[in-house]
Amino acid sequence: MEPTLKLLTADQTARQLMLSRSAVYSMIARRELPSIRLGKSIRVPATALADWLEERMVHPKKEDDNHRERR
């Protein structure tokens, strides 16, 4: 069986990002969020959303990094 691609609506994407639906549509229009157009419908692939979030993740600095910056 082939893996299926889970596609999210703008509402589902908005809930996951805790944003408004209009903010999600604006981000899609500005090509900030990955999306697929299917006729008049717009969908966000769940895996692409997860990758997009991972790319923007801010990770805390390690203890060694903070020590080096003070020198």
CHARMM-style PDB file with segment names, atoms N, HN, CA, C and O in Angstrom:
ATOM      1  N   MET     1       0.840  -1.185   0.000  1.00  0.00      PROA
ATOM      2  CA  MET     1       0.000   0.000   0.000  1.00  0.00      PROA
ATOM      3  C   MET     1       0.885   1.248   0.000  1.00  0.00      PROA
ATOM      4  O   MET     1       1.835   1.335   0.778  1.00  0.00      PROA
ATOM      5  N   GLU     2       0.579   2.202  -0.860  1.00  0.00      PROA
ATOM      6  HN  GLU     2      -0.193   2.131  -1.492  1.00  0.00      PROA
ATOM      7  CA  GLU     2       1.358   3.431  -0.952  1.00  0.00      PROA
ATOM      8  C   GLU     2       0.989   4.387   0.182  1.00  0.00      PROA
ATOM      9  O   GLU     2      -0.168   4.441   0.600  1.00  0.00      PROA
ATOM     10  N   PRO     3       1.981   5.146   0.683  1.00  0.00      PROA
ATOM     11  CA  PRO     3       1.665   6.123   1.734  1.00  0.00      PROA
ATOM     12  C   PRO     3       0.787   7.237   1.169  1.00  0.00      PROA
ATOM     13  O   PRO     3       0.938   7.641   0.016  1.00  0.00      PROA
ATOM     14  N   THR     4      -0.124   7.721   1.994  1.00  0.00      PROA
ATOM     15  HN  THR     4      -0.247   7.393   2.930  1.00  0.00      PROA
ATOM     16  CA  THR     4      -1.003   8.805   1.551  1.00  0.00      PROA
ATOM     17  C   THR     4      -0.480  10.126   2.076  1.00  0.00      PROA
ATOM     18  O   THR     4       0.101  10.197   3.159  1.00  0.00      PROA
ATOM     19  N   LEU     5      -0.690  11.155   1.305  1.00  0.00      PROA
ATOM     20  HN  LEU     5      -1.162  11.098   0.425  1.00  0.00      PROA
ATOM     21  CA  LEU     5      -0.265  12.495   1.681  1.00  0.00      PROA
ATOM     22  C   LEU     5      -1.421  13.166   2.414  1.00  0.00      PROA
ATOM     23  O   LEU     5      -2.501  13.339   1.849  1.00  0.00      PROA
ATOM     24  N   LYS     6      -1.198  13.541   3.663  1.00  0.00      PROA
ATOM     25  HN  LYS     6      -0.321  13.400   4.122  1.00  0.00      PROA
ATOM     26  CA  LYS     6      -2.239  14.217   4.429  1.00  0.00      PROA
ATOM     27  C   LYS     6      -2.225  15.696   4.065  1.00  0.00      PROA
ATOM     28  O   LYS     6      -1.202  16.369   4.187  1.00  0.00      PROA
ATOM     29  N   LEU     7      -3.366  16.189   3.619  1.00  0.00      PROA
ATOM     30  HN  LEU     7      -4.198  15.643   3.520  1.00  0.00      PROA
ATOM     31  CA  LEU     7      -3.506  17.591   3.238  1.00  0.00      PROA
ATOM     32  C   LEU     7      -4.406  18.298   4.243  1.00  0.00      PROA
ATOM     33  O   LEU     7      -5.463  17.791   4.618  1.00  0.00      PROA
ATOM     34  N   LEU     8      -3.969  19.473   4.669  1.00  0.00      PROA
ATOM     35  HN  LEU     8      -3.110  19.885   4.364  1.00  0.00      PROA
ATOM     36  CA  LEU     8      -4.711  20.255   5.657  1.00  0.00      PROA
ATOM     37  C   LEU     8      -5.422  21.422   4.984  1.00  0.00      PROA
ATOM     38  O   LEU     8      -4.892  22.026   4.052  1.00  0.00      PROA
ATOM     39  N   THR     9      -6.611  21.733   5.456  1.00  0.00      PROA
ATOM     40  HN  THR     9      -7.042  21.242   6.213  1.00  0.00      PROA
ATOM     41  CA  THR     9      -7.308  22.929   5.001  1.00  0.00      PROA
ATOM     42  C   THR     9      -6.679  24.148   5.680  1.00  0.00      PROA
ATOM     43  O   THR     9      -5.854  24.013   6.583  1.00  0.00      PROA
ATOM     44  N   ALA    10      -7.077  25.320   5.236  1.00  0.00      PROA
ATOM     45  HN  ALA    10      -7.747  25.430   4.502  1.00  0.00      PROA
ATOM     46  CA  ALA    10      -6.591  26.551   5.874  1.00  0.00      PROA
ATOM     47  C   ALA    10      -7.032  26.596   7.340  1.00  0.00      PROA
ATOM     48  O   ALA    10      -6.272  27.027   8.208  1.00  0.00      PROA
ATOM     49  N   ASP    11      -8.258  26.152   7.610  1.00  0.00      PROA
ATOM     50  HN  ASP    11      -8.875  25.802   6.905  1.00  0.00      PROA
ATOM     51  CA  ASP    11      -8.741  26.127   8.998  1.00  0.00      PROA
ATOM     52  C   ASP    11      -7.907  25.194   9.864  1.00  0.00      PROA
ATOM     53  O   ASP    11      -7.531  25.552  10.981  1.00  0.00      PROA
ATOM     54  N   GLN    12      -7.619  24.009   9.359  1.00  0.00      PROA
ATOM     55  HN  GLN    12      -7.924  23.718   8.452  1.00  0.00      PROA
ATOM     56  CA  GLN    12      -6.804  23.049  10.115  1.00  0.00      PROA
ATOM     57  C   GLN    12      -5.392  23.585  10.338  1.00  0.00      PROA
ATOM     58  O   GLN    12      -4.823  23.431  11.419  1.00  0.00      PROA
ATOM     59  N   THR    13      -4.839  24.210   9.312  1.00  0.00      PROA
ATOM     60  HN  THR    13      -5.301  24.335   8.434  1.00  0.00      PROA
ATOM     61  CA  THR    13      -3.505  24.796   9.427  1.00  0.00      PROA
ATOM     62  C   THR    13      -3.519  25.926  10.453  1.00  0.00      PROA
ATOM     63  O   THR    13      -2.614  26.032  11.281  1.00  0.00      PROA
ATOM     64  N   ALA    14      -4.534  26.755  10.397  1.00  0.00      PROA
ATOM     65  HN  ALA    14      -5.270  26.669   9.725  1.00  0.00      PROA
ATOM     66  CA  ALA    14      -4.657  27.874  11.340  1.00  0.00      PROA
ATOM     67  C   ALA    14      -4.726  27.363  12.775  1.00  0.00      PROA
ATOM     68  O   ALA    14      -4.092  27.929  13.666  1.00  0.00      PROA
ATOM     69  N   ARG    15      -5.487  26.303  13.003  1.00  0.00      PROA
ATOM     70  HN  ARG    15      -6.002  25.844  12.280  1.00  0.00      PROA
ATOM     71  CA  ARG    15      -5.589  25.747  14.360  1.00  0.00      PROA
ATOM     72  C   ARG    15      -4.238  25.218  14.829  1.00  0.00      PROA
ATOM     73  O   ARG    15      -3.858  25.423  15.982  1.00  0.00      PROA
ATOM     74  N   GLN    16      -3.513  24.541  13.945  1.00  0.00      PROA
ATOM     75  HN  GLN    16      -3.822  24.374  13.008  1.00  0.00      PROA
ATOM     76  CA  GLN    16      -2.214  24.003  14.348  1.00  0.00      PROA
ATOM     77  C   GLN    16      -1.221  25.113  14.666  1.00  0.00      PROA
ATOM     78  O   GLN    16      -0.415  24.981  15.586  1.00  0.00      PROA
ATOM     79  N   LEU    17      -1.277  26.209  13.904  1.00  0.00      PROA
ATOM     80  HN  LEU    17      -1.932  26.316  13.157  1.00  0.00      PROA
ATOM     81  CA  LEU    17      -0.340  27.312  14.121  1.00  0.00      PROA
ATOM     82  C   LEU    17      -0.856  28.329  15.134  1.00  0.00      PROA
ATOM     83  O   LEU    17      -0.139  29.260  15.502  1.00  0.00      PROA
ATOM     84  N   MET    18      -2.102  28.152  15.585  1.00  0.00      PROA
ATOM     85  HN  MET    18      -2.684  27.395  15.286  1.00  0.00      PROA
ATOM     86  CA  MET    18      -2.761  29.090  16.498  1.00  0.00      PROA
ATOM     87  C   MET    18      -2.780  30.501  15.897  1.00  0.00      PROA
ATOM     88  O   MET    18      -2.450  31.490  16.552  1.00  0.00      PROA
ATOM     89  N   LEU    19      -3.181  30.547  14.622  1.00  0.00      PROA
ATOM     90  HN  LEU    19      -3.449  29.744  14.090  1.00  0.00      PROA
ATOM     91  CA  LEU    19      -3.336  31.791  13.881  1.00  0.00      PROA
ATOM     92  C   LEU    19      -4.759  31.861  13.343  1.00  0.00      PROA
ATOM     93  O   LEU    19      -5.507  30.886  13.411  1.00  0.00      PROA
ATOM     94  N   SER    20      -5.123  33.011  12.815  1.00  0.00      PROA
ATOM     95  HN  SER    20      -4.515  33.803  12.760  1.00  0.00      PROA
ATOM     96  CA  SER    20      -6.432  33.112  12.175  1.00  0.00      PROA
ATOM     97  C   SER    20      -6.371  32.495  10.781  1.00  0.00      PROA
ATOM     98  O   SER    20      -5.300  32.355  10.190  1.00  0.00      PROA
ATOM     99  N   ARG    21      -7.524  32.135  10.279  1.00  0.00      PROA
ATOM    100  HN  ARG    21      -8.394  32.248  10.759  1.00  0.00      PROA
ATOM    101  CA  ARG    21      -7.595  31.585   8.932  1.00  0.00      PROA
ATOM    102  C   ARG    21      -7.114  32.605   7.908  1.00  0.00      PROA
ATOM    103  O   ARG    21      -6.428  32.251   6.949  1.00  0.00      PROA
ATOM    104  N   SER    22      -7.476  33.877   8.110  1.00  0.00      PROA
ATOM    105  HN  SER    22      -8.034  34.164   8.889  1.00  0.00      PROA
ATOM    106  CA  SER    22      -7.041  34.909   7.163  1.00  0.00      PROA
ATOM    107  C   SER    22      -5.527  35.093   7.190  1.00  0.00      PROA
ATOM    108  O   SER    22      -4.923  35.390   6.159  1.00  0.00      PROA
ATOM    109  N   ALA    23      -4.906  34.919   8.360  1.00  0.00      PROA
ATOM    110  HN  ALA    23      -5.397  34.678   9.197  1.00  0.00      PROA
ATOM    111  CA  ALA    23      -3.443  35.010   8.439  1.00  0.00      PROA
ATOM    112  C   ALA    23      -2.797  33.883   7.640  1.00  0.00      PROA
ATOM    113  O   ALA    23      -1.786  34.091   6.969  1.00  0.00      PROA
ATOM    114  N   VAL    24      -3.381  32.696   7.715  1.00  0.00      PROA
ATOM    115  HN  VAL    24      -4.202  32.527   8.260  1.00  0.00      PROA
ATOM    116  CA  VAL    24      -2.864  31.560   6.951  1.00  0.00      PROA
ATOM    117  C   VAL    24      -3.007  31.824   5.460  1.00  0.00      PROA
ATOM    118  O   VAL    24      -2.066  31.603   4.698  1.00  0.00      PROA
ATOM    119  N   TYR    25      -4.180  32.298   5.035  1.00  0.00      PROA
ATOM    120  HN  TYR    25      -4.945  32.478   5.654  1.00  0.00      PROA
ATOM    121  CA  TYR    25      -4.369  32.613   3.612  1.00  0.00      PROA
ATOM    122  C   TYR    25      -3.388  33.693   3.149  1.00  0.00      PROA
ATOM    123  O   TYR    25      -2.867  33.622   2.036  1.00  0.00      PROA
ATOM    124  N   SER    26      -3.138  34.680   3.991  1.00  0.00      PROA
ATOM    125  HN  SER    26      -3.561  34.738   4.895  1.00  0.00      PROA
ATOM    126  CA  SER    26      -2.172  35.733   3.634  1.00  0.00      PROA
ATOM    127  C   SER    26      -0.766  35.155   3.486  1.00  0.00      PROA
ATOM    128  O   SER    26      -0.044  35.512   2.556  1.00  0.00      PROA
ATOM    129  N   MET    27      -0.380  34.274   4.389  1.00  0.00      PROA
ATOM    130  HN  MET    27      -0.966  33.984   5.145  1.00  0.00      PROA
ATOM    131  CA  MET    27       0.946  33.657   4.317  1.00  0.00      PROA
ATOM    132  C   MET    27       1.074  32.786   3.065  1.00  0.00      PROA
ATOM    133  O   MET    27       2.137  32.733   2.446  1.00  0.00      PROA
ATOM    134  N   ILE    28      -0.008  32.109   2.699  1.00  0.00      PROA
ATOM    135  HN  ILE    28      -0.872  32.152   3.201  1.00  0.00      PROA
ATOM    136  CA  ILE    28      -0.004  31.303   1.479  1.00  0.00      PROA
ATOM    137  C   ILE    28       0.113  32.211   0.254  1.00  0.00      PROA
ATOM    138  O   ILE    28       0.873  31.916  -0.669  1.00  0.00      PROA
ATOM    139  N   ALA    29      -0.634  33.309   0.244  1.00  0.00      PROA
ATOM    140  HN  ALA    29      -1.252  33.549   0.994  1.00  0.00      PROA
ATOM    141  CA  ALA    29      -0.595  34.238  -0.886  1.00  0.00      PROA
ATOM    142  C   ALA    29       0.795  34.851  -1.058  1.00  0.00      PROA
ATOM    143  O   ALA    29       1.233  35.102  -2.180  1.00  0.00      PROA
ATOM    144  N   ARG    30       1.489  35.090   0.066  1.00  0.00      PROA
ATOM    145  HN  ARG    30       1.134  34.886   0.978  1.00  0.00      PROA
ATOM    146  CA  ARG    30       2.858  35.645   0.014  1.00  0.00      PROA
ATOM    147  C   ARG    30       3.903  34.561  -0.204  1.00  0.00      PROA
ATOM    148  O   ARG    30       5.103  34.837  -0.228  1.00  0.00      PROA
ATOM    149  N   ARG    31       3.433  33.313  -0.364  1.00  0.00      PROA
ATOM    150  HN  ARG    31       2.458  33.089  -0.345  1.00  0.00      PROA
ATOM    151  CA  ARG    31       4.295  32.137  -0.563  1.00  0.00      PROA
ATOM    152  C   ARG    31       5.229  31.894   0.615  1.00  0.00      PROA
ATOM    153  O   ARG    31       6.350  31.414   0.444  1.00  0.00      PROA
ATOM    154  N   GLU    32       4.759  32.229   1.801  1.00  0.00      PROA
ATOM    155  HN  GLU    32       3.849  32.619   1.939  1.00  0.00      PROA
ATOM    156  CA  GLU    32       5.521  31.968   3.021  1.00  0.00      PROA
ATOM    157  C   GLU    32       5.250  30.561   3.549  1.00  0.00      PROA
ATOM    158  O   GLU    32       6.099  29.965   4.212  1.00  0.00      PROA
ATOM    159  N   LEU    33       4.072  30.041   3.255  1.00  0.00      PROA
ATOM    160  HN  LEU    33       3.382  30.525   2.717  1.00  0.00      PROA
ATOM    161  CA  LEU    33       3.688  28.692   3.676  1.00  0.00      PROA
ATOM    162  C   LEU    33       3.608  27.800   2.446  1.00  0.00      PROA
ATOM    163  O   LEU    33       3.119  28.237   1.404  1.00  0.00      PROA
ATOM    164  N   PRO    34       4.080  26.550   2.543  1.00  0.00      PROA
ATOM    165  CA  PRO    34       3.957  25.636   1.418  1.00  0.00      PROA
ATOM    166  C   PRO    34       2.488  25.257   1.215  1.00  0.00      PROA
ATOM    167  O   PRO    34       1.767  25.015   2.183  1.00  0.00      PROA
ATOM    168  N   SER    35       2.055  25.208  -0.025  1.00  0.00      PROA
ATOM    169  HN  SER    35       2.640  25.405  -0.811  1.00  0.00      PROA
ATOM    170  CA  SER    35       0.659  24.870  -0.293  1.00  0.00      PROA
ATOM    171  C   SER    35       0.513  24.228  -1.666  1.00  0.00      PROA
ATOM    172  O   SER    35       1.406  24.292  -2.511  1.00  0.00      PROA
ATOM    173  N   ILE    36      -0.633  23.614  -1.850  1.00  0.00      PROA
ATOM    174  HN  ILE    36      -1.358  23.563  -1.163  1.00  0.00      PROA
ATOM    175  CA  ILE    36      -0.999  22.989  -3.112  1.00  0.00      PROA
ATOM    176  C   ILE    36      -2.380  23.508  -3.492  1.00  0.00      PROA
ATOM    177  O   ILE    36      -3.292  23.536  -2.666  1.00  0.00      PROA
ATOM    178  N   ARG    37      -2.522  23.913  -4.731  1.00  0.00      PROA
ATOM    179  HN  ARG    37      -1.781  23.890  -5.402  1.00  0.00      PROA
ATOM    180  CA  ARG    37      -3.832  24.348  -5.210  1.00  0.00      PROA
ATOM    181  C   ARG    37      -4.460  23.185  -5.975  1.00  0.00      PROA
ATOM    182  O   ARG    37      -3.860  22.634  -6.899  1.00  0.00      PROA
ATOM    183  N   LEU    38      -5.671  22.826  -5.575  1.00  0.00      PROA
ATOM    184  HN  LEU    38      -6.158  23.273  -4.825  1.00  0.00      PROA
ATOM    185  CA  LEU    38      -6.446  21.772  -6.240  1.00  0.00      PROA
ATOM    186  C   LEU    38      -7.736  22.410  -6.739  1.00  0.00      PROA
ATOM    187  O   LEU    38      -8.721  22.507  -6.007  1.00  0.00      PROA
ATOM    188  N   GLY    39      -7.713  22.837  -7.985  1.00  0.00      PROA
ATOM    189  HN  GLY    39      -6.912  22.758  -8.579  1.00  0.00      PROA
ATOM    190  CA  GLY    39      -8.849  23.597  -8.500  1.00  0.00      PROA
ATOM    191  C   GLY    39      -8.909  24.924  -7.766  1.00  0.00      PROA
ATOM    192  O   GLY    39      -7.953  25.698  -7.792  1.00  0.00      PROA
ATOM    193  N   LYS    40     -10.031  25.188  -7.111  1.00  0.00      PROA
ATOM    194  HN  LYS    40     -10.809  24.560  -7.090  1.00  0.00      PROA
ATOM    195  CA  LYS    40     -10.172  26.432  -6.333  1.00  0.00      PROA
ATOM    196  C   LYS    40      -9.782  26.244  -4.870  1.00  0.00      PROA
ATOM    197  O   LYS    40      -9.740  27.209  -4.107  1.00  0.00      PROA
ATOM    198  N   SER    41      -9.500  25.022  -4.487  1.00  0.00      PROA
ATOM    199  HN  SER    41      -9.533  24.238  -5.107  1.00  0.00      PROA
ATOM    200  CA  SER    41      -9.141  24.720  -3.100  1.00  0.00      PROA
ATOM    201  C   SER    41      -7.639  24.827  -2.882  1.00  0.00      PROA
ATOM    202  O   SER    41      -6.840  24.542  -3.774  1.00  0.00      PROA
ATOM    203  N   ILE    42      -7.281  25.242  -1.681  1.00  0.00      PROA
ATOM    204  HN  ILE    42      -7.931  25.473  -0.957  1.00  0.00      PROA
ATOM    205  CA  ILE    42      -5.867  25.311  -1.288  1.00  0.00      PROA
ATOM    206  C   ILE    42      -5.673  24.372  -0.114  1.00  0.00      PROA
ATOM    207  O   ILE    42      -6.458  24.376   0.834  1.00  0.00      PROA
ATOM    208  N   ARG    43      -4.632  23.575  -0.182  1.00  0.00      PROA
ATOM    209  HN  ARG    43      -3.995  23.572  -0.952  1.00  0.00      PROA
ATOM    210  CA  ARG    43      -4.305  22.654   0.895  1.00  0.00      PROA
ATOM    211  C   ARG    43      -2.836  22.796   1.272  1.00  0.00      PROA
ATOM    212  O   ARG    43      -1.998  23.148   0.441  1.00  0.00      PROA
ATOM    213  N   VAL    44      -2.542  22.521   2.523  1.00  0.00      PROA
ATOM    214  HN  VAL    44      -3.222  22.236   3.198  1.00  0.00      PROA
ATOM    215  CA  VAL    44      -1.167  22.550   3.026  1.00  0.00      PROA
ATOM    216  C   VAL    44      -0.780  21.113   3.368  1.00  0.00      PROA
ATOM    217  O   VAL    44      -1.407  20.499   4.231  1.00  0.00      PROA
ATOM    218  N   PRO    45       0.237  20.568   2.708  1.00  0.00      PROA
ATOM    219  CA  PRO    45       0.672  19.219   3.061  1.00  0.00      PROA
ATOM    220  C   PRO    45       1.197  19.185   4.504  1.00  0.00      PROA
ATOM    221  O   PRO    45       2.022  20.014   4.888  1.00  0.00      PROA
ATOM    222  N   ALA    46       0.719  18.235   5.288  1.00  0.00      PROA
ATOM    223  HN  ALA    46       0.048  17.562   4.977  1.00  0.00      PROA
ATOM    224  CA  ALA    46       1.095  18.161   6.704  1.00  0.00      PROA
ATOM    225  C   ALA    46       2.609  17.998   6.867  1.00  0.00      PROA
ATOM    226  O   ALA    46       3.206  18.609   7.754  1.00  0.00      PROA
ATOM    227  N   THR    47       3.223  17.189   6.029  1.00  0.00      PROA
ATOM    228  HN  THR    47       2.738  16.692   5.308  1.00  0.00      PROA
ATOM    229  CA  THR    47       4.679  16.993   6.144  1.00  0.00      PROA
ATOM    230  C   THR    47       5.437  18.264   5.784  1.00  0.00      PROA
ATOM    231  O   THR    47       6.459  18.570   6.397  1.00  0.00      PROA
ATOM    232  N   ALA    48       4.946  19.002   4.798  1.00  0.00      PROA
ATOM    233  HN  ALA    48       4.115  18.753   4.300  1.00  0.00      PROA
ATOM    234  CA  ALA    48       5.595  20.257   4.420  1.00  0.00      PROA
ATOM    235  C   ALA    48       5.454  21.293   5.534  1.00  0.00      PROA
ATOM    236  O   ALA    48       6.374  22.072   5.780  1.00  0.00      PROA
ATOM    237  N   LEU    49       4.304  21.302   6.206  1.00  0.00      PROA
ATOM    238  HN  LEU    49       3.557  20.668   6.007  1.00  0.00      PROA
ATOM    239  CA  LEU    49       4.103  22.210   7.339  1.00  0.00      PROA
ATOM    240  C   LEU    49       5.063  21.869   8.475  1.00  0.00      PROA
ATOM    241  O   LEU    49       5.656  22.761   9.082  1.00  0.00      PROA
ATOM    242  N   ALA    50       5.211  20.588   8.757  1.00  0.00      PROA
ATOM    243  HN  ALA    50       4.728  19.864   8.264  1.00  0.00      PROA
ATOM    244  CA  ALA    50       6.141  20.157   9.811  1.00  0.00      PROA
ATOM    245  C   ALA    50       7.573  20.548   9.466  1.00  0.00      PROA
ATOM    246  O   ALA    50       8.313  21.009  10.335  1.00  0.00      PROA
ATOM    247  N   ASP    51       7.972  20.371   8.212  1.00  0.00      PROA
ATOM    248  HN  ASP    51       7.371  19.996   7.506  1.00  0.00      PROA
ATOM    249  CA  ASP    51       9.315  20.775   7.774  1.00  0.00      PROA
ATOM    250  C   ASP    51       9.490  22.279   7.869  1.00  0.00      PROA
ATOM    251  O   ASP    51      10.537  22.763   8.299  1.00  0.00      PROA
ATOM    252  N   TRP    52       8.469  23.015   7.469  1.00  0.00      PROA
ATOM    253  HN  TRP    52       7.619  22.622   7.120  1.00  0.00      PROA
ATOM    254  CA  TRP    52       8.497  24.481   7.509  1.00  0.00      PROA
ATOM    255  C   TRP    52       8.684  24.964   8.947  1.00  0.00      PROA
ATOM    256  O   TRP    52       9.462  25.884   9.202  1.00  0.00      PROA
ATOM    257  N   LEU    53       7.971  24.342   9.881  1.00  0.00      PROA
ATOM    258  HN  LEU    53       7.339  23.595   9.674  1.00  0.00      PROA
ATOM    259  CA  LEU    53       8.112  24.705  11.292  1.00  0.00      PROA
ATOM    260  C   LEU    53       9.502  24.368  11.820  1.00  0.00      PROA
ATOM    261  O   LEU    53      10.099  25.156  12.553  1.00  0.00      PROA
ATOM    262  N   GLU    54      10.012  23.208  11.451  1.00  0.00      PROA
ATOM    263  HN  GLU    54       9.527  22.568  10.855  1.00  0.00      PROA
ATOM    264  CA  GLU    54      11.338  22.783  11.902  1.00  0.00      PROA
ATOM    265  C   GLU    54      12.412  23.755  11.422  1.00  0.00      PROA
ATOM    266  O   GLU    54      13.352  24.055  12.158  1.00  0.00      PROA
ATOM    267  N   GLU    55      12.278  24.247  10.195  1.00  0.00      PROA
ATOM    268  HN  GLU    55      11.515  24.003   9.597  1.00  0.00      PROA
ATOM    269  CA  GLU    55      13.246  25.205   9.640  1.00  0.00      PROA
ATOM    270  C   GLU    55      13.264  26.514  10.435  1.00  0.00      PROA
ATOM    271  O   GLU    55      14.285  27.198  10.499  1.00  0.00      PROA
ATOM    272  N   ARG    56      12.136  26.846  11.032  1.00  0.00      PROA
ATOM    273  HN  ARG    56      11.306  26.290  10.980  1.00  0.00      PROA
ATOM    274  CA  ARG    56      12.021  28.120  11.752  1.00  0.00      PROA
ATOM    275  C   ARG    56      12.209  27.987  13.252  1.00  0.00      PROA
ATOM    276  O   ARG    56      12.127  28.973  13.985  1.00  0.00      PROA
ATOM    277  N   MET    57      12.461  26.773  13.707  1.00  0.00      PROA
ATOM    278  HN  MET    57      12.528  25.972  13.111  1.00  0.00      PROA
ATOM    279  CA  MET    57      12.629  26.510  15.134  1.00  0.00      PROA
ATOM    280  C   MET    57      13.866  27.245  15.662  1.00  0.00      PROA
ATOM    281  O   MET    57      14.943  27.181  15.069  1.00  0.00      PROA
ATOM    282  N   VAL    58      13.691  27.924  16.759  1.00  0.00      PROA
ATOM    283  HN  VAL    58      12.816  27.976  17.240  1.00  0.00      PROA
ATOM    284  CA  VAL    58      14.808  28.582  17.439  1.00  0.00      PROA
ATOM    285  C   VAL    58      15.232  27.659  18.565  1.00  0.00      PROA
ATOM    286  O   VAL    58      14.450  27.348  19.464  1.00  0.00      PROA
ATOM    287  N   HSD    59      16.474  27.229  18.504  1.00  0.00      PROA
ATOM    288  HN  HSD    59      17.110  27.481  17.774  1.00  0.00      PROA
ATOM    289  CA  HSD    59      16.991  26.301  19.510  1.00  0.00      PROA
ATOM    290  C   HSD    59      17.809  27.080  20.540  1.00  0.00      PROA
ATOM    291  O   HSD    59      18.543  27.999  20.174  1.00  0.00      PROA
ATOM    292  N   PRO    60      17.695  26.728  21.810  1.00  0.00      PROA
ATOM    293  CA  PRO    60      18.486  27.413  22.842  1.00  0.00      PROA
ATOM    294  C   PRO    60      19.969  27.154  22.620  1.00  0.00      PROA
ATOM    295  O   PRO    60      20.375  26.104  22.122  1.00  0.00      PROA
ATOM    296  N   LYS    61      20.763  28.148  23.005  1.00  0.00      PROA
ATOM    297  HN  LYS    61      20.433  29.001  23.409  1.00  0.00      PROA
ATOM    298  CA  LYS    61      22.217  28.004  22.888  1.00  0.00      PROA
ATOM    299  C   LYS    61      22.716  27.028  23.939  1.00  0.00      PROA
ATOM    300  O   LYS    61      22.134  26.891  25.014  1.00  0.00      PROA
ATOM    301  N   LYS    62      23.786  26.366  23.610  1.00  0.00      PROA
ATOM    302  HN  LYS    62      24.259  26.478  22.736  1.00  0.00      PROA
ATOM    303  CA  LYS    62      24.420  25.455  24.558  1.00  0.00      PROA
ATOM    304  C   LYS    62      25.239  26.271  25.550  1.00  0.00      PROA
ATOM    305  O   LYS    62      25.606  27.412  25.265  1.00  0.00      PROA
ATOM    306  N   GLU    63      25.522  25.704  26.689  1.00  0.00      PROA
ATOM    307  HN  GLU    63      25.224  24.778  26.920  1.00  0.00      PROA
ATOM    308  CA  GLU    63      26.316  26.368  27.731  1.00  0.00      PROA
ATOM    309  C   GLU    63      27.662  26.825  27.170  1.00  0.00      PROA
ATOM    310  O   GLU    63      28.103  27.937  27.459  1.00  0.00      PROA
ATOM    311  N   ASP    64      28.315  25.987  26.379  1.00  0.00      PROA
ATOM    312  HN  ASP    64      27.957  25.083  26.145  1.00  0.00      PROA
ATOM    313  CA  ASP    64      29.621  26.317  25.803  1.00  0.00      PROA
ATOM    314  C   ASP    64      29.527  27.529  24.888  1.00  0.00      PROA
ATOM    315  O   ASP    64      30.439  28.356  24.868  1.00  0.00      PROA
ATOM    316  N   ASP    65      28.437  27.649  24.126  1.00  0.00      PROA
ATOM    317  HN  ASP    65      27.697  26.978  24.142  1.00  0.00      PROA
ATOM    318  CA  ASP    65      28.258  28.773  23.216  1.00  0.00      PROA
ATOM    319  C   ASP    65      28.177  30.086  23.980  1.00  0.00      PROA
ATOM    320  O   ASP    65      28.752  31.088  23.556  1.00  0.00      PROA
ATOM    321  N   ASN    66      27.455  30.086  25.120  1.00  0.00      PROA
ATOM    322  HN  ASN    66      26.988  29.272  25.465  1.00  0.00      PROA
ATOM    323  CA  ASN    66      27.313  31.305  25.912  1.00  0.00      PROA
ATOM    324  C   ASN    66      28.658  31.714  26.496  1.00  0.00      PROA
ATOM    325  O   ASN    66      28.976  32.902  26.552  1.00  0.00      PROA
ATOM    326  N   HSD    67      29.450  30.738  26.930  1.00  0.00      PROA
ATOM    327  HN  HSD    67      29.192  29.773  26.885  1.00  0.00      PROA
ATOM    328  CA  HSD    67      30.750  31.020  27.524  1.00  0.00      PROA
ATOM    329  C   HSD    67      31.694  31.641  26.492  1.00  0.00      PROA
ATOM    330  O   HSD    67      32.428  32.576  26.809  1.00  0.00      PROA
ATOM    331  N   ARG    68      31.678  31.133  25.275  1.00  0.00      PROA
ATOM    332  HN  ARG    68      31.081  30.373  25.017  1.00  0.00      PROA
ATOM    333  CA  ARG    68      32.551  31.646  24.215  1.00  0.00      PROA
ATOM    334  C   ARG    68      32.198  33.076  23.844  1.00  0.00      PROA
ATOM    335  O   ARG    68      33.090  33.866  23.538  1.00  0.00      PROA
ATOM    336  N   GLU    69      30.913  33.427  23.865  1.00  0.00      PROA
ATOM    337  HN  GLU    69      30.188  32.785  24.114  1.00  0.00      PROA
ATOM    338  CA  GLU    69      30.500  34.769  23.468  1.00  0.00      PROA
ATOM    339  C   GLU    69      30.958  35.829  24.456  1.00  0.00      PROA
ATOM    340  O   GLU    69      31.156  36.981  24.068  1.00  0.00      PROA
ATOM    341  N   ARG    70      31.130  35.474  25.709  1.00  0.00      PROA
ATOM    342  HN  ARG    70      30.969  34.539  26.024  1.00  0.00      PROA
ATOM    343  CA  ARG    70      31.504  36.455  26.726  1.00  0.00      PROA
ATOM    344  C   ARG    70      32.970  36.860  26.635  1.00  0.00      PROA
ATOM    345  O   ARG    70      33.352  37.908  27.156  1.00  0.00      PROA
ATOM    346  N   ARG    71      33.784  36.059  25.991  1.00  0.00      PROA
ATOM    347  HN  ARG    71      33.473  35.207  25.568  1.00  0.00      PROA
ATOM    348  CA  ARG    71      35.221  36.349  25.934  1.00  0.00      PROA
ATOM    349  C   ARG    71      35.525  37.557  25.103  1.00  0.00      PROA
ATOM    350  OT1 ARG    71      36.690  37.930  24.959  1.00  0.00      PROA
TER     351      ARG     71
END
